[in-house]
Amino acid sequence: MATIQELGEFGLIKHLTESIELKNESSLKGVGDDCAVLAYPQDREVLVTTDLLLEGVHFDLTYVPLKHLGYKSAMVNLSDVYAMGGMPRQITVSLGLSKRFTLEDMEQFYDGLRLACDAHGVDIVGGDTTSSMTGLTISITCIGDVEKGKAIYRNGAKPTDIICVSGNLGAAYMGLQLLEREKIVYYQQLKENKGNATLEMAEPDFAGREYLLQRQLRPEARRDVILRLRELGIQPTSMMDISDGLSSELLHICTDSHTGCRVYEEHIPLDYETAAQAEEFNMNVTTCALNGGEDYELLFTVPMSDKDKIEKIEDVTMIGFVTNEDEGKVLVTRDGNEFQLKAQGWNPLSEEKDKE
Amino acid sequence: MATIQELGEFGLIKHLTESIELKNESSLKGVGDDCAVLAYPQDREVLVTTDLLLEGVHFDLTYVPLKHLGYKSAMVNLSDVYAMGGMPRQITVSLGLSKRFTLEDMEQFYDGLRLACDAHGVDIVGGDTTSSMTGLTISITCIGDVEKGKAIYRNGAKPTDIICVSGNLGAAYMGLQLLEREKIVYYQQLKENKGNATLEMAEPDFAGREYLLQRQLRPEARRDVILRLRELGIQPTSMMDISDGLSSELLHICTDSHTGCRVYEEHIPLDYETAAQAEEFNMNVTTCALNGGEDYELLFTVPMSDKDKIEKIEDVTMIGFVTNEDEGKVLVTRDGNEFQLKAQGWNPLSEEKDKE
């Protein structure tokens, strides 16, 4: 197989993208010119979102396979388009590659990327590839569309609206803790073996925890929920995807909508595995659900009058209500105590993460 | 002034973008939600381009001021939209920042970015900001539009078409050589002074070379040329911007259009300073013009029948003709010799640049 250096930038892009067939009517021209060319009908608004993912900050290639990373990199962007009530249509993919990556690595990454795009009807229409001095840099931009006037913003929540979340929360965070623990075990054994990996070293034990790993490594953007809301004629008053943790996202909606909220701990949806793992790690599972990120579930508010319709949607839970701003942002615990919600979501600019 | 760490991701983005006013009718919602929301009229096609710029690979902060870097980062993307015959309307800006960058640094970068955007009527509508383990990472996506059916691709050149370029070539490359030379001088002096910068050290001498530095540090995308072509009713048959060097771009157009070309050395537009500097460096100025990148001029082809109109455009030069594919891609030198053009443009994935 040729090396990336032999192929060069244009050769690599060609190799990775030449078999792509554009699926969307709105994709006129994909990879291969100065720009991609798109055409959206008059009655649609165009949605644009972008994410920058850096090795060592957002992902750890010691335990994340490149195919999963490709899948997840696409998915986190698609999720932002769904979070506006829209449908993702195109992505551009920019990669910075250090020398240790092989052509096969990039094929793996693209396999994951394409798997995600195919499942969601999205075209890869462009990007940029370059060398990097330090590991892998991924920048993805996703373009989508939504019916004119139907984009769901963060600022439309009204007092008495019901607060809903899809799926369950905290599982992706627990998956991450599990992977981090096994990484430490691995390096300890490696140290004991004076740096040589041997067959005697214990294999990581993930039995019974597959769901948590899947939630961390292979999250799924909630297209299904958007389609179901549309089928039922529900137009949420506000919506976000939960990437930084429920607390953080709730505070965004409340701040932008100038409201308070009242959320009930007992209604926050949890998976059994998340609870079991939290217990094993001696962690508070509600804290994990509130502050653990990367679930990519949808958080949204609907008018009280939509309550019956919401109950028809499997996998959507009502967790509380929007209140007046002066009532604060309140979590009601199982034992009836009330706490002010705080954003302890992951701060990608915090000192702790920033170790240059 | 607050630090970036104190502000956090959302605070930093807010600080840098809160005074932005959207100028384009097509920009419905900018920074501050899961996606930007745009609305393009039915009779326009949407153009999307993206570039990833990495410290140490694409720019060197020892001699590039952050304000210039912001300006140039925007400009290289706007240039790609002009190269389709379109008008840029929106950009998203993602930044990865290592700890050494201060809030003031980011304000400088944004000042440059906004200067470029204001001059070209472009709105900053979104982005992503995160920490980086290693220097500055910049990813910009630009969205623009063009009249339906009027996007200018690389594949429309026809034999007998005239090949045109705007401005002059090789100056940005010469500017880079100049900066690199002064950097070496600076580090030599620093070494002699045992690492201490002193006032006795010679100041870099750029007198009479300001134009070359400007071309390297503050390139200008050729909006004016696109507007002039439109005024004169000229629809080029193919177009690209010259980012990797004239040779490389000519080969792209010929390959995609299935044609050859015949370009005359004597017609390649050069600035006096470029020629003088090449002589001082003992370099062949034509080689610099053919293979030096980053001029961000436009390369385009027009039917022979547009010759009179083209002559009316100041600052556009006819450098040769499109030929049949089997006639090859030929450079005719001043002394009448013929050479096959080769792409020696900058390969961002070459071994040389890839030093991890």
Interface residues (C-beta under 8 A of the other chain):
Chain A: I4 Q5 L7 G8 E9 L12 L28 K29 G32 D33 D34 C35 A36 V37 L38 A39 Y40 P41 Q42 E45 V46 L47 V48 T49 T50 D51 L52 L54 E55 G56 V57 H58 D80 V81 A83 M84 G86 Q90 T92 S94 L95 G96 L97 S98 K99 R100 V125 G126 G127 D128 T129 T130 S131 S132 M133 T134 G135 T137 S139 T141 I143 G144 V146 K148 A151 Y153 R154 M239 M240 D241 D256 N347 P348 L349 S350 E351 K353 D354 K355 E356
Chain B: I4 Q5 L7 G8 E9 L12 L28 K29 G32 D33 D34 C35 A36 V37 L38 A39 Y40 P41 Q42 E45 V46 L47 V48 T49 T50 D51 L52 L54 E55 G56 V57 H58 D80 V81 A83 M84 G86 Q90 T92 S94 L95 G96 L97 S98 K99 R100 V125 G126 G127 D128 T129 T130 S131 S132 M133 T134 G135 T137 S139 T141 I143 G144 V146 K148 A151 Y153 R154 M239 M240 D241 D256 N347 P348 L349 S350 E351 K353 D354 K355 E356
